[in-house]
Amino acid sequence: MQIYDVFNGDADGICALIQLRLAERAETTLVTGVKRDIALAQRVPTSKPVQVNILDVSLEKNREAVDKLLATGCKVFYCDHHFPGETLPDHPNFFALIDTQPTTCTSLLIDQYLNGQFHNWAIAAAFGDNLNAVAEELAAKAGLSAQQAEALKTLGVCINYNGYGATVDDLHFHPASLFREFVKFEDPLALIASEPEAWQKLRDGYEEDMAKGLGAPVLNETVTSLVVKLPDEAWARRVSGVLGNELANRNPDKACAIVTDKADGTYLVSIRAPLNNRTGADEVARQFPTGGGRKAAAGINDLPAEQLEQFIGVMAEFWR
């Protein structure tokens, strides 16, 4: 049976699939895109039964496509940590590992599923998903040195950084290409040590873009919130998500948002709940059309310009 691997283009999605494919080598058809491109299941054809593995994208956003796949006779394995909707498909060909707790991610769920076979990839993903306390604890339990943990953190953050952009043209690497390069390594520490060209380019790009992002102008700052603005440029779209994580780490009691100009006059918004209260980001995002995500991190794909002040007000009030 033909296999389709459907996965989010961020660190969590890529590292989850790396673990799966290291555990079970197979030639598969990859379906992915930029991090915000989450309606991925509809890209799998329904002309014949196939095996579909879906990682790190919301079932709620893909439910109609999943139901069609199941009706066609496809087998669907679904692993995710986003809000799945009120109910799961009741079908013998549907198997799900879904946990929406803010202290887990898809790669950690896959790590448990595979009994820790490729544990360092899961730790890198947790760092990339800004689950720093969780990742640090896992690294310590695994006997990793502080230097090794920091190396996995840098890798995870850089893989995550590569997923952000309006289109894949904004990215340094198509997520499928990055997966193919990195799945060659059973241990991400071996990847880091060997310094392949793809890793060097990704790391250098991250450092350059982050330096620009940390100088972004502040739109509004309160005791409980921080909102900064980025221009309509490729570097800004690339750095928006990881910049949000970095600002959240530097301001653990504040919710942080990155508002990025778009060519059509709307804004792309990345939201991080306060690190000391990792909840509510999804609720804020869902107050606006095209908004969604999870409790700790969420976003709005197309915030109308006339709603910017309303959004800033919601950010200022929600966590008071």
BALOBA-1460 file (C-alpha; in Angstrom, 3 decimals):
// residues 320
<rec num="1" residu="m" x="0.000" y="0.000" z="0.000"/>
<rec num="2" residu="q" x="1.320" y="3.433" z="-0.926"/>
<rec num="3" residu="i" x="2.276" y="5.620" z="2.033"/>
<rec num="4" residu="y" x="1.724" y="9.363" z="2.396"/>
<rec num="5" residu="d" x="3.541" y="11.222" z="5.165"/>
<rec num="6" residu="v" x="1.676" y="14.448" z="5.913"/>
<rec num="7" residu="f" x="3.508" y="16.729" z="8.350"/>
<rec num="8" residu="n" x="3.842" y="20.282" z="9.563"/>
<rec num="9" residu="g" x="6.912" y="22.051" z="8.178"/>
<rec num="10" residu="d" x="8.193" y="23.121" z="11.610"/>
<rec num="11" residu="a" x="10.625" y="21.406" z="13.988"/>
<rec num="12" residu="d" x="7.937" y="19.345" z="15.684"/>
<rec num="13" residu="g" x="6.495" y="17.980" z="12.453"/>
<rec num="14" residu="i" x="9.866" y="17.284" z="10.840"/>
<rec num="15" residu="c" x="11.410" y="15.669" z="13.930"/>
<rec num="16" residu="a" x="8.309" y="13.549" z="14.473"/>
<rec num="17" residu="l" x="8.558" y="12.185" z="10.941"/>
<rec num="18" residu="i" x="12.311" y="11.676" z="11.246"/>
<rec num="19" residu="q" x="11.656" y="9.393" z="14.217"/>
<rec num="20" residu="l" x="8.950" y="7.461" z="12.371"/>
<rec num="21" residu="r" x="11.081" y="6.940" z="9.278"/>
<rec num="22" residu="l" x="14.173" y="5.961" z="11.238"/>
<rec num="23" residu="a" x="12.039" y="3.335" z="12.977"/>
<rec num="24" residu="e" x="10.488" y="2.118" z="9.734"/>
<rec num="25" residu="r" x="12.371" y="2.913" z="6.556"/>
<rec num="26" residu="a" x="10.068" y="3.375" z="3.591"/>
<rec num="27" residu="e" x="9.760" y="5.299" z="0.354"/>
<rec num="28" residu="t" x="6.829" y="7.620" z="0.940"/>
<rec num="29" residu="t" x="5.146" y="10.605" z="-0.658"/>
<rec num="30" residu="l" x="5.805" y="13.712" z="1.449"/>
<rec num="31" residu="v" x="3.070" y="16.308" z="1.919"/>
<rec num="32" residu="t" x="4.123" y="19.455" z="3.764"/>
<rec num="33" residu="g" x="4.624" y="23.204" z="3.443"/>
<rec num="34" residu="v" x="5.250" y="26.301" z="5.521"/>
<rec num="35" residu="k" x="4.346" y="26.058" z="9.195"/>
<rec num="36" residu="r" x="1.007" y="27.848" z="8.789"/>
<rec num="37" residu="d" x="-0.023" y="25.645" z="5.878"/>
<rec num="38" residu="i" x="-1.990" y="23.140" z="7.934"/>
<rec num="39" residu="a" x="-4.843" y="22.085" z="5.614"/>
<rec num="40" residu="l" x="-2.590" y="19.335" z="4.289"/>
<rec num="41" residu="a" x="-4.746" y="16.199" z="4.382"/>
<rec num="42" residu="q" x="-6.786" y="17.411" z="1.406"/>
<rec num="43" residu="r" x="-3.680" y="17.067" z="-0.755"/>
<rec num="44" residu="v" x="-3.759" y="13.293" z="-0.413"/>
<rec num="45" residu="p" x="-5.701" y="11.813" z="-3.360"/>
<rec num="46" residu="t" x="-8.817" y="9.790" z="-2.597"/>
<rec num="47" residu="s" x="-8.723" y="7.729" z="-5.794"/>
<rec num="48" residu="k" x="-7.556" y="4.563" z="-4.004"/>
<rec num="49" residu="p" x="-6.868" y="3.297" z="-0.469"/>
<rec num="50" residu="v" x="-3.471" y="4.365" z="0.907"/>
<rec num="51" residu="q" x="-1.734" y="4.595" z="4.283"/>
<rec num="52" residu="v" x="-1.751" y="8.191" z="5.541"/>
<rec num="53" residu="n" x="0.375" y="9.338" z="8.483"/>
<rec num="54" residu="i" x="-0.565" y="12.840" z="9.651"/>
<rec num="55" residu="l" x="1.722" y="14.633" z="12.093"/>
<rec num="56" residu="d" x="1.450" y="17.942" z="13.934"/>
<rec num="57" residu="v" x="-1.510" y="19.533" z="12.152"/>
<rec num="58" residu="s" x="-4.903" y="20.121" z="13.737"/>
<rec num="59" residu="l" x="-7.515" y="17.450" z="13.109"/>
<rec num="60" residu="e" x="-10.174" y="20.132" z="13.452"/>
<rec num="61" residu="k" x="-8.746" y="21.894" z="10.371"/>
<rec num="62" residu="n" x="-8.403" y="18.619" z="8.438"/>
<rec num="63" residu="r" x="-11.500" y="16.716" z="9.577"/>
<rec num="64" residu="e" x="-13.407" y="16.852" z="6.300"/>
<rec num="65" residu="a" x="-10.419" y="15.579" z="4.325"/>
<rec num="66" residu="v" x="-9.733" y="12.827" z="6.876"/>
<rec num="67" residu="d" x="-13.353" y="11.658" z="6.709"/>
<rec num="68" residu="k" x="-13.061" y="11.440" z="2.912"/>
<rec num="69" residu="l" x="-9.836" y="9.432" z="3.183"/>
<rec num="70" residu="l" x="-11.456" y="6.993" z="5.608"/>
<rec num="71" residu="a" x="-14.503" y="6.672" z="3.351"/>
<rec num="72" residu="t" x="-12.162" y="5.741" z="0.489"/>
<rec num="73" residu="g" x="-10.693" y="2.890" z="2.531"/>
<rec num="74" residu="c" x="-7.484" y="4.637" z="3.595"/>
<rec num="75" residu="k" x="-5.769" y="3.851" z="6.884"/>
<rec num="76" residu="v" x="-5.052" y="7.012" z="8.878"/>
<rec num="77" residu="f" x="-2.521" y="7.370" z="11.697"/>
<rec num="78" residu="y" x="-2.949" y="10.781" z="13.359"/>
<rec num="79" residu="c" x="-0.506" y="12.188" z="15.916"/>
<rec num="80" residu="d" x="-0.878" y="15.761" z="17.143"/>
<rec num="81" residu="h" x="-1.081" y="18.133" z="20.125"/>
<rec num="82" residu="h" x="-3.469" y="20.776" z="18.746"/>
<rec num="83" residu="f" x="-7.189" y="21.081" z="19.469"/>
<rec num="84" residu="p" x="-8.780" y="18.217" z="17.462"/>
<rec num="85" residu="g" x="-12.398" y="19.355" z="17.493"/>
<rec num="86" residu="e" x="-15.194" y="18.083" z="19.683"/>
<rec num="87" residu="t" x="-15.065" y="14.474" z="18.476"/>
<rec num="88" residu="l" x="-12.642" y="12.082" z="16.791"/>
<rec num="89" residu="p" x="-13.546" y="9.939" z="13.776"/>
<rec num="90" residu="d" x="-15.206" y="6.691" z="14.852"/>
<rec num="91" residu="h" x="-13.706" y="4.370" z="12.250"/>
<rec num="92" residu="p" x="-11.731" y="1.105" z="12.452"/>
<rec num="93" residu="n" x="-9.047" y="2.497" z="10.103"/>
<rec num="94" residu="f" x="-8.423" y="5.581" z="12.246"/>
<rec num="95" residu="f" x="-5.724" y="5.465" z="14.948"/>
<rec num="96" residu="a" x="-4.924" y="8.612" z="16.925"/>
<rec num="97" residu="l" x="-2.329" y="9.790" z="19.426"/>
<rec num="98" residu="i" x="-3.618" y="13.227" z="20.445"/>
<rec num="99" residu="d" x="-2.705" y="15.108" z="23.616"/>
<rec num="100" residu="t" x="-3.368" y="18.856" z="23.917"/>
<rec num="101" residu="q" x="-1.507" y="19.443" z="27.172"/>
<rec num="102" residu="p" x="0.729" y="22.525" z="26.831"/>
<rec num="103" residu="t" x="3.745" y="20.554" z="28.075"/>
<rec num="104" residu="t" x="3.887" y="18.105" z="25.189"/>
<rec num="105" residu="c" x="4.310" y="18.141" z="21.411"/>
<rec num="106" residu="t" x="3.907" y="15.726" z="18.520"/>
<rec num="107" residu="s" x="7.534" y="14.596" z="18.572"/>
<rec num="108" residu="l" x="7.287" y="13.720" z="22.259"/>
<rec num="109" residu="l" x="4.152" y="11.679" z="21.546"/>
<rec num="110" residu="i" x="5.988" y="9.848" z="18.751"/>
<rec num="111" residu="d" x="8.936" y="9.356" z="21.115"/>
<rec num="112" residu="q" x="6.610" y="7.597" z="23.571"/>
<rec num="113" residu="y" x="5.034" y="5.601" z="20.734"/>
<rec num="114" residu="l" x="8.489" y="4.371" z="19.670"/>
<rec num="115" residu="n" x="9.657" y="3.765" z="23.249"/>
<rec num="116" residu="g" x="12.387" y="6.382" z="23.016"/>
<rec num="117" residu="q" x="14.294" y="4.837" z="20.123"/>
<rec num="118" residu="f" x="15.430" y="8.219" z="18.777"/>
<rec num="119" residu="h" x="15.037" y="10.253" z="21.938"/>
<rec num="120" residu="n" x="17.451" y="13.051" z="21.037"/>
<rec num="121" residu="w" x="15.318" y="13.994" z="18.032"/>
<rec num="122" residu="a" x="12.343" y="14.386" z="20.363"/>
<rec num="123" residu="i" x="14.383" y="16.576" z="22.704"/>
<rec num="124" residu="a" x="15.481" y="18.775" z="19.786"/>
<rec num="125" residu="a" x="11.840" y="19.108" z="18.714"/>
<rec num="126" residu="a" x="10.726" y="20.059" z="22.230"/>
<rec num="127" residu="f" x="13.327" y="22.816" z="22.273"/>
<rec num="128" residu="g" x="12.143" y="23.904" z="18.820"/>
<rec num="129" residu="d" x="8.565" y="24.076" z="20.087"/>
<rec num="130" residu="n" x="9.789" y="26.283" z="22.956"/>
<rec num="131" residu="l" x="9.141" y="23.620" z="25.591"/>
<rec num="132" residu="n" x="12.475" y="24.516" z="27.132"/>
<rec num="133" residu="a" x="11.820" y="23.340" z="30.699"/>
<rec num="134" residu="v" x="10.468" y="20.012" z="29.429"/>
<rec num="135" residu="a" x="13.372" y="19.561" z="27.026"/>
<rec num="136" residu="e" x="15.982" y="20.443" z="29.645"/>
<rec num="137" residu="e" x="14.514" y="17.913" z="32.066"/>
<rec num="138" residu="l" x="14.477" y="15.214" z="29.386"/>
<rec num="139" residu="a" x="18.061" y="16.017" z="28.414"/>
<rec num="140" residu="a" x="19.195" y="15.756" z="32.036"/>
<rec num="141" residu="k" x="17.387" y="12.437" z="32.512"/>
<rec num="142" residu="a" x="19.024" y="11.149" z="29.308"/>
<rec num="143" residu="g" x="22.447" y="11.974" z="30.711"/>
<rec num="144" residu="l" x="23.242" y="14.667" z="28.174"/>
<rec num="145" residu="s" x="25.772" y="17.341" z="29.087"/>
<rec num="146" residu="a" x="24.779" y="20.999" z="29.220"/>
<rec num="147" residu="q" x="26.728" y="21.511" z="25.992"/>
<rec num="148" residu="q" x="24.869" y="18.686" z="24.228"/>
<rec num="149" residu="a" x="21.505" y="20.001" z="25.416"/>
<rec num="150" residu="e" x="22.377" y="23.476" z="24.156"/>
<rec num="151" residu="a" x="23.394" y="22.011" z="20.782"/>
<rec num="152" residu="l" x="20.032" y="20.218" z="20.479"/>
<rec num="153" residu="k" x="18.277" y="23.447" z="21.443"/>
<rec num="154" residu="t" x="20.049" y="25.379" z="18.691"/>
<rec num="155" residu="l" x="19.192" y="22.689" z="16.146"/>
<rec num="156" residu="g" x="15.535" y="22.530" z="17.176"/>
<rec num="157" residu="v" x="15.127" y="26.292" z="17.125"/>
<rec num="158" residu="c" x="16.762" y="26.551" z="13.695"/>
<rec num="159" residu="i" x="14.587" y="23.795" z="12.186"/>
<rec num="160" residu="n" x="11.543" y="25.572" z="13.598"/>
<rec num="161" residu="y" x="12.748" y="28.895" z="12.207"/>
<rec num="162" residu="n" x="12.932" y="27.385" z="8.716"/>
<rec num="163" residu="g" x="9.193" y="26.647" z="8.737"/>
<rec num="164" residu="y" x="8.042" y="30.244" z="8.913"/>
<rec num="165" residu="g" x="7.162" y="32.179" z="5.774"/>
<rec num="166" residu="a" x="4.221" y="33.175" z="3.613"/>
<rec num="167" residu="t" x="5.274" y="30.606" z="0.996"/>
<rec num="168" residu="v" x="8.101" y="28.095" z="0.655"/>
<rec num="169" residu="d" x="9.944" y="30.716" z="-1.416"/>
<rec num="170" residu="d" x="10.567" y="32.613" z="1.840"/>
<rec num="171" residu="l" x="12.302" y="29.605" z="3.413"/>
<rec num="172" residu="h" x="15.926" y="28.583" z="3.211"/>
<rec num="173" residu="f" x="14.813" y="24.980" z="2.553"/>
<rec num="174" residu="h" x="11.541" y="23.349" z="1.587"/>
<rec num="175" residu="p" x="10.552" y="21.370" z="4.716"/>
<rec num="176" residu="a" x="10.525" y="18.146" z="2.692"/>
<rec num="177" residu="s" x="14.102" y="18.809" z="1.571"/>
<rec num="178" residu="l" x="15.208" y="19.538" z="5.127"/>
<rec num="179" residu="f" x="13.600" y="16.301" z="6.286"/>
<rec num="180" residu="r" x="15.453" y="14.344" z="3.603"/>
<rec num="181" residu="e" x="18.777" y="15.900" z="4.622"/>
<rec num="182" residu="f" x="18.359" y="15.382" z="8.349"/>
<rec num="183" residu="v" x="16.770" y="11.908" z="8.381"/>
<rec num="184" residu="k" x="20.190" y="10.616" z="7.294"/>
<rec num="185" residu="f" x="21.256" y="10.954" z="10.942"/>
<rec num="186" residu="e" x="19.897" y="8.629" z="13.637"/>
<rec num="187" residu="d" x="21.217" y="11.007" z="16.294"/>
<rec num="188" residu="p" x="20.936" y="14.786" z="15.814"/>
<rec num="189" residu="l" x="24.159" y="15.216" z="17.792"/>
<rec num="190" residu="a" x="25.945" y="13.354" z="14.984"/>
<rec num="191" residu="l" x="24.382" y="15.749" z="12.483"/>
<rec num="192" residu="i" x="25.610" y="18.748" z="14.462"/>
<rec num="193" residu="a" x="29.104" y="17.298" z="14.815"/>
<rec num="194" residu="s" x="29.466" y="16.605" z="11.095"/>
<rec num="195" residu="e" x="28.245" y="20.111" z="10.133"/>
<rec num="196" residu="p" x="26.640" y="19.305" z="6.754"/>
<rec num="197" residu="e" x="26.142" y="22.255" z="4.408"/>
<rec num="198" residu="a" x="22.385" y="22.398" z="5.017"/>
<rec num="199" residu="w" x="22.917" y="22.774" z="8.750"/>
<rec num="200" residu="q" x="25.511" y="25.521" z="8.326"/>
<rec num="201" residu="k" x="23.243" y="27.516" z="5.997"/>
<rec num="202" residu="l" x="20.264" y="27.160" z="8.327"/>
<rec num="203" residu="r" x="22.204" y="28.200" z="11.431"/>
<rec num="204" residu="d" x="23.795" y="31.218" z="9.722"/>
<rec num="205" residu="g" x="20.431" y="32.368" z="8.345"/>
<rec num="206" residu="y" x="18.829" y="32.119" z="11.765"/>
<rec num="207" residu="e" x="21.522" y="34.190" z="13.446"/>
<rec num="208" residu="e" x="21.348" y="36.914" z="10.790"/>
<rec num="209" residu="d" x="17.544" y="37.184" z="10.817"/>
<rec num="210" residu="m" x="17.257" y="37.052" z="14.609"/>
<rec num="211" residu="a" x="19.672" y="39.967" z="14.958"/>
<rec num="212" residu="k" x="17.308" y="42.043" z="12.792"/>
<rec num="213" residu="g" x="14.181" y="40.811" z="14.568"/>
<rec num="214" residu="l" x="15.359" y="41.768" z="18.047"/>
<rec num="215" residu="g" x="15.481" y="45.367" z="16.838"/>
<rec num="216" residu="a" x="11.813" y="45.380" z="15.793"/>
<rec num="217" residu="p" x="9.704" y="48.377" z="16.915"/>
<rec num="218" residu="v" x="7.251" y="47.873" z="19.788"/>
<rec num="219" residu="l" x="3.578" y="48.614" z="19.005"/>
<rec num="220" residu="n" x="2.347" y="48.221" z="22.573"/>
<rec num="221" residu="e" x="3.673" y="46.986" z="25.907"/>
<rec num="222" residu="t" x="1.838" y="46.505" z="29.196"/>
<rec num="223" residu="v" x="2.542" y="44.631" z="32.409"/>
<rec num="224" residu="t" x="1.075" y="41.483" z="30.830"/>
<rec num="225" residu="s" x="1.614" y="41.868" z="27.065"/>
<rec num="226" residu="l" x="4.133" y="42.837" z="24.390"/>
<rec num="227" residu="v" x="3.323" y="43.420" z="20.705"/>
<rec num="228" residu="v" x="6.054" y="44.144" z="18.135"/>
<rec num="229" residu="k" x="5.846" y="44.813" z="14.405"/>
<rec num="230" residu="l" x="7.840" y="43.425" z="11.478"/>
<rec num="231" residu="p" x="7.962" y="44.611" z="7.846"/>
<rec num="232" residu="d" x="6.719" y="42.823" z="4.720"/>
<rec num="233" residu="e" x="10.073" y="41.206" z="3.952"/>
<rec num="234" residu="a" x="11.186" y="37.582" z="3.618"/>
<rec num="235" residu="w" x="13.584" y="37.740" z="6.586"/>
<rec num="236" residu="a" x="10.789" y="39.063" z="8.800"/>
<rec num="237" residu="r" x="8.395" y="36.296" z="7.788"/>
<rec num="238" residu="r" x="11.111" y="33.722" z="8.456"/>
<rec num="239" residu="v" x="11.976" y="35.008" z="11.918"/>
<rec num="240" residu="s" x="8.480" y="35.830" z="13.206"/>
<rec num="241" residu="g" x="7.812" y="32.569" z="15.044"/>
<rec num="242" residu="v" x="11.182" y="32.036" z="16.684"/>
<rec num="243" residu="l" x="11.319" y="35.726" z="17.568"/>
<rec num="244" residu="g" x="8.002" y="35.260" z="19.356"/>
<rec num="245" residu="n" x="9.513" y="32.388" z="21.327"/>
<rec num="246" residu="e" x="12.608" y="34.413" z="22.190"/>
<rec num="247" residu="l" x="10.540" y="37.392" z="23.368"/>
<rec num="248" residu="a" x="8.415" y="35.022" z="25.466"/>
<rec num="249" residu="n" x="11.556" y="33.573" z="27.040"/>
<rec num="250" residu="r" x="12.849" y="37.063" z="27.832"/>
<rec num="251" residu="n" x="9.452" y="38.183" z="29.216"/>
<rec num="252" residu="p" x="8.032" y="35.086" z="30.977"/>
<rec num="253" residu="d" x="5.152" y="36.969" z="32.614"/>
<rec num="254" residu="k" x="3.984" y="38.579" z="29.361"/>
<rec num="255" residu="a" x="2.018" y="37.337" z="26.374"/>
<rec num="256" residu="c" x="3.957" y="38.248" z="23.230"/>
<rec num="257" residu="a" x="2.771" y="38.827" z="19.679"/>
<rec num="258" residu="i" x="4.567" y="39.468" z="16.408"/>
<rec num="259" residu="v" x="2.531" y="41.454" z="13.870"/>
<rec num="260" residu="t" x="3.984" y="41.207" z="10.352"/>
<rec num="261" residu="d" x="2.914" y="43.393" z="7.411"/>
<rec num="262" residu="k" x="1.522" y="41.533" z="4.380"/>
<rec num="263" residu="a" x="1.421" y="42.718" z="0.779"/>
<rec num="264" residu="d" x="-2.400" y="42.676" z="0.729"/>
<rec num="265" residu="g" x="-2.649" y="45.144" z="3.621"/>
<rec num="266" residu="t" x="-3.497" y="42.555" z="6.291"/>
<rec num="267" residu="y" x="-1.217" y="41.273" z="9.050"/>
<rec num="268" residu="l" x="0.254" y="37.883" z="9.871"/>
<rec num="269" residu="v" x="0.188" y="37.436" z="13.649"/>
<rec num="270" residu="s" x="2.149" y="35.037" z="15.849"/>
<rec num="271" residu="i" x="0.993" y="34.798" z="19.482"/>
<rec num="272" residu="r" x="2.752" y="33.319" z="22.527"/>
<rec num="273" residu="a" x="1.022" y="32.919" z="25.883"/>
<rec num="274" residu="p" x="3.093" y="33.897" z="28.941"/>
<rec num="275" residu="l" x="5.634" y="31.195" z="29.770"/>
<rec num="276" residu="n" x="4.451" y="31.310" z="33.380"/>
<rec num="277" residu="n" x="0.827" y="30.802" z="32.283"/>
<rec num="278" residu="r" x="0.920" y="28.786" z="29.065"/>
<rec num="279" residu="t" x="-2.718" y="29.074" z="28.138"/>
<rec num="280" residu="g" x="-5.073" y="31.331" z="26.187"/>
<rec num="281" residu="a" x="-3.148" y="31.963" z="22.950"/>
<rec num="282" residu="d" x="-5.649" y="29.884" z="20.979"/>
<rec num="283" residu="e" x="-8.598" y="31.683" z="22.585"/>
<rec num="284" residu="v" x="-7.191" y="35.062" z="21.603"/>
<rec num="285" residu="a" x="-6.464" y="33.924" z="18.036"/>
<rec num="286" residu="r" x="-9.930" y="32.429" z="17.567"/>
<rec num="287" residu="q" x="-11.549" y="35.793" z="18.292"/>
<rec num="288" residu="f" x="-10.454" y="36.780" z="14.785"/>
<rec num="289" residu="p" x="-11.178" y="35.145" z="11.398"/>
<rec num="290" residu="t" x="-8.311" y="32.870" z="10.211"/>
<rec num="291" residu="g" x="-7.062" y="32.541" z="13.804"/>
<rec num="292" residu="g" x="-6.226" y="29.255" z="15.500"/>
<rec num="293" residu="g" x="-3.533" y="27.227" z="17.224"/>
<rec num="294" residu="r" x="-2.916" y="25.774" z="20.659"/>
<rec num="295" residu="k" x="-2.993" y="27.017" z="24.225"/>
<rec num="296" residu="a" x="0.640" y="28.104" z="24.425"/>
<rec num="297" residu="a" x="1.156" y="29.306" z="20.854"/>
<rec num="298" residu="a" x="-1.256" y="30.388" z="18.157"/>
<rec num="299" residu="g" x="-1.595" y="32.728" z="15.199"/>
<rec num="300" residu="i" x="-3.802" y="34.668" z="12.827"/>
<rec num="301" residu="n" x="-3.132" y="34.255" z="9.121"/>
<rec num="302" residu="d" x="-4.919" y="37.385" z="7.850"/>
<rec num="303" residu="l" x="-5.693" y="40.053" z="10.453"/>
<rec num="304" residu="p" x="-7.516" y="42.965" z="8.749"/>
<rec num="305" residu="a" x="-5.748" y="46.301" z="9.261"/>
<rec num="306" residu="e" x="-8.887" y="47.804" z="10.812"/>
<rec num="307" residu="q" x="-8.793" y="45.103" z="13.525"/>
<rec num="308" residu="l" x="-5.187" y="45.736" z="14.610"/>
<rec num="309" residu="e" x="-6.141" y="48.060" z="17.472"/>
<rec num="310" residu="q" x="-8.800" y="45.583" z="18.591"/>
<rec num="311" residu="f" x="-6.196" y="42.818" z="18.618"/>
<rec num="312" residu="i" x="-3.757" y="44.931" z="20.635"/>
<rec num="313" residu="g" x="-6.554" y="45.617" z="23.112"/>
<rec num="314" residu="v" x="-7.380" y="41.921" z="23.436"/>
<rec num="315" residu="m" x="-3.702" y="41.120" z="24.042"/>
<rec num="316" residu="a" x="-3.546" y="43.787" z="26.768"/>
<rec num="317" residu="e" x="-6.720" y="42.619" z="28.538"/>
<rec num="318" residu="f" x="-6.809" y="38.836" z="28.184"/>
<rec num="319" residu="w" x="-4.045" y="37.913" z="30.666"/>
<rec num="320" residu="r" x="-4.652" y="40.722" z="33.199"/>
